[in-house]
Amino acid sequence: MNDRRAFLRFLAASPLYAGLPHAASALAQTSDAPGTLVGRPQEAFDVFDLERVAHRNIPVAHWGYLMTAVDGEETLKANREAFAHYQLRTRRLVDVSKLDMGMELFGTRYASPIFLCPLGSQKAFQAEGELAVAHAAKSRNALQILSTMTSTPVEDVIKARSGPLWYQLYTTNDFDVAIKLAQRAEAAGCAAIAVTVDLPAGRNTETLSRAIAADTRQCTACHAPGGAPMSTRPMFSGLDAGRLLNSSPSLTWDFIKRLKDATKMKVLVKGLESGEDAGLALKYGCDGVMVSNHGGRATETGRGTLECLPEVVAAVKGRIPVLVDGGIRRGTDALKALALGATAVGIGRPYIWGLGAFGQPGVERTMDLLNNELRLAMAGIGARSLREITPAALIRKV
Ligand SMILES: Cc1cc2nc3c(=O)[nH]c(=O)nc-3n(C[C@H](O)[C@H](O)[C@H](O)COP(=O)(O)O)c2cc1C
């Protein structure tokens, strides 16, 4: 801990600090100063209070993995900035004493349109990892999507959730393996599968590389250098994973067709950003699309996902659900995405802040904070249900 603090102080004092990308500056926050950290989940006033505690608790290299984006982190910034381009247009004297935030997706009802995105290796942030998240998702009746890179087997997570779970699929560079992963998720009871398509060729996660260089712990005491190899991850046990790549350079729409034939689960693609691709998703029989840029961790200098959402919604024309994630940190952010036509909105880093800060109660607090903020925003625009959140609630700033 002392090494870590000394490194953070060095970074904060360095003249180079001002030039660091966004997440690298996040890496350098000295937010664990006495008196600034909340001691219990209930004391957190917003998700950023949880972020500061998580930052203190999570080892430097793992924090770097959580916060990193790619290259200069322009897409990461664009995700947040996109929300600031819109203001809310209020409506008054509507009876909002009863608000229904319930969302139905593929026949299942959830308490809120805010869902938990797939994030890999959750035990790197807190010992209970995906199980703590599953217990929290159960207690708040939220949709949880489990990553292919999960540190807990899907069978155990779905038991802890004891309810609907979706699976996120990295196809790898071997599509036979991908089908086997999908079949295992289906046999475990997953209701839907989201194929991530935004990482065709690897990526340059600069902030992560800096964090690894700064972490003086013996990482190899727990895992191989650079993180656990695919072959040791729970979803790859029993598969010939020795030479698998996590990227899928030859992935095309044909695989979606093959997957549709191989499973009864609903099939979504995660990582679309254009109307053209949304049209192709419909053509190839997708049951839903997820507008996402992997939280700024895929293509650099892309648009914020909120900017991409309208063209996808226009192409889909209400025929299948459109989910979106990226940079959602407030209930008002969620409301803006819903007003632009999203069916549901995903959070990534914020629930991991809750997890890293306080485990299951921290994840629950993240959801409570965002849901309460969304409730207030809905009351502000006079919307009593998700259906009543329409583009009329937004003004685009010039
Ligand atoms: C640490 C980390 C790990 C992630 N792992 C995965 C993954 O395994 N599969 C995937 O499809 N997306 C993954 N994502 C992307 C998220 O599913 C989601 O798109 C993104 O985090 C949303 O942006 P936000 O973090 O700004 O809320 C990951 C994101 C982070 C931050």
The ligand as an ORCA input file, in Angstrom:
! r2SCAN-3c Opt
* xyz 0 1
  C     -12.854     -4.006    -16.733
  C     -13.781     -4.211    -17.888
  C     -13.939     -5.475    -18.403
  C     -14.821     -5.688    -19.469
  N     -15.004     -6.952    -19.929
  C     -15.874     -7.169    -20.942
  C     -16.105     -8.494    -21.415
  O     -15.545     -9.453    -20.901
  N     -16.987     -8.636    -22.448
  C     -17.626     -7.573    -23.025
  O     -18.413     -7.755    -23.964
  N     -17.450     -6.323    -22.560
  C     -16.598     -6.100    -21.543
  N     -16.436     -4.828    -21.071
  C     -17.273     -3.743    -21.599
  C     -18.581     -3.630    -20.801
  O     -19.419     -4.732    -21.034
  C     -19.375     -2.359    -21.162
  O     -19.559     -2.316    -22.545
  C     -18.701     -1.071    -20.682
  O     -18.014     -1.275    -19.479
  C     -19.737      0.033    -20.482
  O     -19.116      1.241    -20.222
  P     -18.905      1.875    -18.755
  O     -17.836      1.072    -18.076
  O     -18.494      3.263    -19.047
  O     -20.232      1.802    -18.023
  C     -15.546     -4.601    -20.020
  C     -15.381     -3.331    -19.487
  C     -14.516     -3.122    -18.427
  C     -14.399     -1.744    -17.849
*
